[in-house]
């Protein structure tokens, strides 16, 4: 039995369920805080875990900032262990194995590809890549070579609604179009999460829920794209620029500047020297085995645009650091 043997009505429902779940999983509406809290609590209950403290932030980047502020002062115990995919498999994989085992193998193979959602994958992959790039240096300069483990651990805790779009639309179709209604209640816990939460970081003691993005822009081929404005934007100003499904490198640099400015304000930063619109800043680490870092911050007097560049520690004056940085850009 393959998808070719589905009735015309059943085949028509495939696109309907795809559209339904893409609309749910890529919503740009503000989340309802109570509904989001209830959805996350239901997951902890289903996993037989103690109910956590729940924090709601405006973007996945803000979630990283919250986690970073705990980790950098050694307060990782406040978070507790990450609730990774091993735990989640008890919800998703349990439904998958119980439902799909009832379908003939060739039908499963045919249907699986029909519910694949490249836009949802692209959204999740590009946003994660940008966050990894942005936070890598932050973690490395504080924790050294252990930074990879910290970032990996954070992402292992993260469940992304858009990553569940393909599977949930597939389950939903099978339950309602192929008459496996006995599994409907098992799908509801996933539907409540996808509908009511953005990226959510699950830890033993704290769950951090990101709000939905406020903007998602795509091209005619259903790829993330916008020429001059963000393809993905969040309420707190965190943005992702994309060109036909690829990260815009020139825009990413500006985003990194904004991210560094924000982080420099939060970290132990000392102004070493200044010259005209240039400021030479040093991040002094409390750990004796972690070398300080220096940055040159320049503010365009006409536009107010801020650029931040790493500079070697050998520079003690802003003018020397500015000359070195400008020569590298030629």
Residue pairs with C-beta under 8 A, 6 or more apart in sequence:
1 104
1 106
1 107
2 106
2 107
2 109
2 110
3 11
3 107
3 110
3 111
3 114
4 110
5 107
10 177
10 178
13 173
13 176
13 177
14 111
14 114
14 115
14 173
17 115
17 169
17 170
17 172
17 173
17 176
17 177
18 114
18 115
18 117
18 169
20 169
20 172
21 117
21 165
21 166
21 168
21 169
21 172
21 194
22 117
22 119
22 120
22 165
22 169
24 161
24 165
24 191
24 194
24 195
25 120
25 161
25 162
25 164
25 165
25 168
25 194
26 119
26 120
26 123
26 162
26 165
26 216
27 195
27 212
28 212
28 213
28 214
28 215
28 216
29 212
30 211
30 212
30 235
31 56
31 196
31 197
31 198
31 209
31 211
31 212
32 196
33 56
35 192
35 195
35 196
36 54
36 56
36 196
36 197
36 209
37 54
37 56
37 209
38 192
38 196
39 189
39 192
39 193
39 195
39 196
39 197
40 52
40 54
40 193
40 197
40 200
40 202
40 207
40 209
41 51
41 54
42 189
42 192
42 193
43 91
43 189
43 193
43 202
44 50
44 51
44 52
44 207
45 51
46 90
46 91
46 189
47 83
47 87
47 90
47 91
49 83
49 87
49 204
50 204
52 80
52 202
52 203
52 204
52 205
52 206
52 207
53 205
53 206
53 207
54 206
54 207
54 208
54 209
55 66
55 206
55 207
55 208
55 209
56 208
56 209
56 210
56 211
57 63
57 65
57 66
57 208
57 209
57 210
57 211
57 236
58 210
58 211
58 234
58 235
58 236
58 238
59 210
59 211
59 213
59 234
59 235
59 236
59 238
60 127
60 131
60 158
60 198
60 199
60 210
60 234
60 238
61 131
61 134
61 234
61 236
61 238
61 259
62 210
62 234
62 236
62 238
63 199
63 201
63 208
63 210
64 131
64 135
64 154
65 262
65 266
66 208
67 79
67 154
67 201
67 208
68 135
68 138
68 139
69 266
70 76
70 78
70 79
71 79
71 143
71 150
72 142
78 205
78 206
79 203
79 204
79 205
79 206
80 203
80 204
80 205
80 206
81 203
81 204
82 153
82 154
82 156
82 157
82 202
82 203
82 204
83 157
83 202
83 203
83 204
84 156
84 157
85 156
87 202
88 159
91 189
91 190
92 164
92 167
92 190
94 186
95 171
95 183
95 186
95 187
95 190
96 167
96 171
98 183
98 186
99 171
99 174
99 175
99 180
99 183
100 108
100 174
102 180
103 111
103 174
103 178
111 170
111 173
111 174
112 170
115 166
115 167
115 169
115 170
115 173
116 166
117 162
117 165
117 166
117 169
118 222
119 218
119 222
119 223
119 224
120 162
120 163
120 165
120 166
121 162
121 163
121 166
122 223
122 224
122 245
123 162
123 216
123 224
123 232
124 160
124 162
124 163
126 224
126 232
126 240
126 242
126 245
126 247
127 199
127 232
127 240
128 155
128 160
129 247
130 240
130 247
130 252
130 255
132 151
132 155
133 252
133 256
134 255
134 256
134 259
135 151
136 147
136 151
138 263
139 147
139 150
139 151
140 147
141 283
141 285
141 290
141 291
141 293
142 285
142 287
142 290
143 150
143 290
144 289
144 290
154 201
157 201
157 202
157 203
158 199
158 200
158 201
158 202
159 193
159 199
159 200
159 202
160 199
161 193
161 194
161 197
161 198
161 199
164 190
164 193
164 194
165 194
168 187
168 190
168 191
168 194
171 183
171 187
171 190
172 187
172 191
174 180
174 183
175 181
175 183
175 184
175 187
176 184
193 200
197 209
197 210
198 209
198 210
198 211
198 212
198 213
199 210
200 207
200 208
200 209
200 210
201 207
201 208
210 234
211 234
211 235
213 232
213 233
213 234
214 233
214 234
214 235
215 229
215 230
215 231
215 232
215 233
216 224
216 231
216 232
217 224
217 225
217 226
217 229
217 230
217 231
217 232
218 224
218 225
218 231
219 225
219 244
219 245
221 244
223 242
223 244
223 245
224 231
224 232
224 240
224 242
224 245
225 231
225 242
225 243
225 244
225 245
226 241
226 242
227 243
230 239
230 240
230 241
231 240
231 241
231 242
232 239
232 240
232 242
233 239
233 240
237 258
239 251
239 255
240 247
240 255
241 247
241 248
241 251
241 252
241 255
242 248
256 308
257 306
257 307
257 308
258 306
260 295
260 308
261 297
261 306
261 308
264 281
264 283
264 295
264 297
264 308
267 283
268 283
268 284
268 285
268 286
269 281
269 282
269 283
269 284
270 281
270 282
270 283
270 284
271 279
271 280
271 281
272 280
272 281
272 282
272 294
272 316
272 318
273 279
273 280
273 316
273 317
273 318
274 280
274 318
275 317
275 318
275 319
275 322
277 298
277 299
277 300
277 301
278 296
278 297
278 298
278 318
278 319
278 321
278 322
279 296
279 297
279 298
279 318
280 294
280 295
280 296
280 311
280 315
280 316
280 317
280 318
280 321
281 294
281 295
281 296
281 297
282 292
282 293
282 294
282 295
282 313
283 292
283 293
283 294
283 295
284 292
285 291
285 292
285 293
291 313
292 313
293 310
293 313
294 310
294 311
294 312
294 313
294 315
294 321
295 308
295 309
295 310
295 311
296 308
296 309
296 310
296 311
296 318
296 321
296 322
296 325
297 306
297 307
297 308
298 306
298 307
298 308
298 309
298 322
299 305
299 306
300 306
300 307
309 325
311 321
311 324
311 325
312 324
315 321
315 324
